[in-house]
Every structure is written in C-alpha cells, then in structure tokens.
Amino acid sequence: MDNLINRFIKYVKVKTTSDPESMSIPSTKDQLDLAKILKDELIELGLTNVVLDDKGYVYGLLKSNSDKKNKIGFISHMDTAPDFSGENVKPEIIKNYNGLDIVLNEKENIILSTTDYPELLDFKGHDIIVTDGTTLLGADDKAGIAEIMTALEIIIRENIPHPDIYVGFTPDEEIGRGADHFDLDIFKADFAYTIDGGYEGEFEFENFNAASADICISGNNIHPGSAKGKMLNSILIAMELQSMLPTFDRPEFTENYEGFYLLSDIYGSVEKTKMNYIIRDHDREKFEAKKILLEEVVDFLNKKYGKIIELSIKDSYYNMREKIEDRKDIIDLALSAMEEAGIEPKVQAIRGGTDGARLSFMGLPTPNIFTGGMNYHGKYEYVSINSMKKAVETIVNIAKLSK
C-alpha cells in the first residue's frame, strides 16, 4: 500500500481551506486544484463517467465486473477546516511510535503530549503522520480520499468481483455545504459510505439534529451622563438572554447523546448586539424543545423591554438514523467488512454532522466509516498509517461482500 501514503502526502500539500464568508461555489478556488488532480487520477485508474462539474464536485464510476446487483458509493470531502491554517502543510512520518511525547516544533515548543492526548498511547508501535505544529494536517478528510483511491487501485489490480462502485469528492463540507450541490443524477448508487471519521473501527449512522440561530438586539444609546431611565444596553440584554439558557446545556458540559446550545459568536455595542448560536441534539423531540425554549426566552425579553429582539432559526441537518436504522443490510455490510479486516467495530453517534446526514435525507442512505485520523482541525492533528490501511481493507471488503 505504498501508494496510500504517497497519495496522502501529495493531497495534504494542496491548500484546500474552505471559507464560510465566501458566497462562491466552491467557497475557495484552491479546492479546484485538488479536484483537478483527483479527476486525472480517476481517469488514470480507468474509471468511467469521470466528471469535475462547475461547482467543484468530482465523480467517477468503476463499472461492475460481476453479477452483483447493489450499486455502492464512497464519498470524502476535499476541503479542510478554516479553524486553522492548511497552507504549506509539512507532514512528518514517525515510524514505530514509541509512546512518548512528540516534539512537533522545537523552536515554538509545540509538543503533542500524551498527558493532553492520552489516546495517543493507543498508537504505540504504529507508524503515524504528524504536523510541524504550524498547520493542521488535513487527514480530515484527505485520509479518506487517499483510502478510497487506494482501495479502487487494489480492486482493479486484483480484479476483485464487485458491483458498480461510485465515488464522489465534495467541496465545502467543513462549512456545512458539502451536500448542497451533490448530483444524484450522476452518483447513482443505491447507498454509500462517507469515509470521514476518526478512530479505527468507528462506524456511525446517527448524528446531531442541527440548527443555527441568529439574534439581533436593538438597544438605545445615549450619553451616560444623562442615561438614567433612557439607556437600553443591548450588550447587557444579550448577557441576560444567555443567562436564561440552561447552564449545563453547553458543549463543555456535554457528551455522548447530550445536546447543547453553543454561543458561537457575539459582537456589538450599546446600540446593537448580534449573537449567533448553534443548537444540537440527537433526539428530535429534545432538539425541537431546545428551539422552542430559545424562542420563549426571546419572547419574554421582548415583553420585558419592548420588541427589540429579532430571532431567526434555521435547521441545518437532521439525524440520519431516521433514514438508516431500518437498512440493516447497509449497517451489517460495513460491520462485516471491518470484521473481515480484523477490526473490532465501534458503533457510535457522531457529535457533529456529516455530508452523509444531508445525503440520507436526499434519498441516498450514507453512514460513516473511520479514516484513522485524530485531533482534527488543529496543529495536533495526526493519523495512524496502520489504521489508514485498515480503512482501505474495509472499503475493499465492502466491494467483496456486497451482493
């Protein structure tokens, strides 16, 4: 699997950071640089119906060489998160990791510590890839892309019996737009898997229900020397609003299936303050209740101060479990493929979202399979080469075991 690592290193050196402030499609032109590379590689591998569309999506089809009927798909995203720099990535391979702290950047004293990240010890003896501490790595999700490409190469080279296999690489997943323009008229799979996860063996077919809430509070500014009975400080009202939401329904206090409100942004003055929240819960009823509570808080404050607060809530995506839990065949196929590769499956819920959630509600059931990457979106990101190879085996086994 030498090409697996060569591909991954090649991909992470291409800057593909997405931009939530951009209205273009894709949000950054840099993503097209990788899209063009992937298009050429799919053609070189011998896939047909290879398309790079005007929105930056890449598709390809490996036609069936058997009587298998299921049309399956594999999907990964090309962009990296805007949370941290993805430019001039300098990956370093650490052979046979010894279980000690890893100095990523001696000059800047940036250390990947087993105290801060104890799960690093699980990878003792693995070959791992780390950053130089100045950028993220990009395993999210270029590890997934490299794994899909390498699995295709193996399936073709070894002439493994397989059904029609569709592949898709999307832009802008990290800013929530990855499925916006995904073309199911091109990608004609019956079901698919996103290869976009973390720890070896992770398999997810449920995720958060998600919404965003934008709040605008209008105050009344006046010279503080004559403000008595007249000033209305929108900043203080914003603080009051936040204090009325449940204290322990915040990300820093929640885990597993617990949902939350996250005040992700706030800026303003006495005259006007804007707040942005994200609302998350796996349970649909609790999710709806969280939105209702926020509306009730705003209604209360509007009655208290006059109609000074505007609230807009927009649903982002829903829990794909609604669309997948009855498709035991899709779940069992992935779990059997992992077990065939000697992996103990770890079925869990995503505390986040995925292209697969949106695609599942578009009619393409799409659970998620691990890549081997860890500590995404920051300088301490790393990936296990051993786990990447297991992800490749899992993809190959899905093709082998499909009916």
Secondary structure, 3 states (H helix, E strand, C coil): CHHHHHHHHHHHCCCCECCCCCCCCCCCCHHHHHHHHHHHHHHHHCCEEEEECCCCCEEEEECCCCCCCCCEEEEEECCECCCCCCCCCCCEEECCCCCCCEEEECCCCEEECCCCCHHHHHHCCCCEEECCCCCCCCHHHHHHHHHHHHHHHHHHHCCCCCCCEEEEEECCHHHCCCCCCCCCCCCCCCEEEEECCCCCCEEECCCCEEEEEEEEEECECCCHHHCCCCCECHHHHHHHHHHCCCCCCCHHHCCCCCCEEEEEEEEECCCEEEEEEEEEECCHHHHHHHHHHHHHHHHHHHHHHCCCEEEEEEEEECCCHHHHCCCHHHHHHHHHHHHHCCCCCEECCCCCCCHHHHHHHCCCCCCEECCCEECCCCCCCEEEHHHHHHHHHHHHHHHHHCC
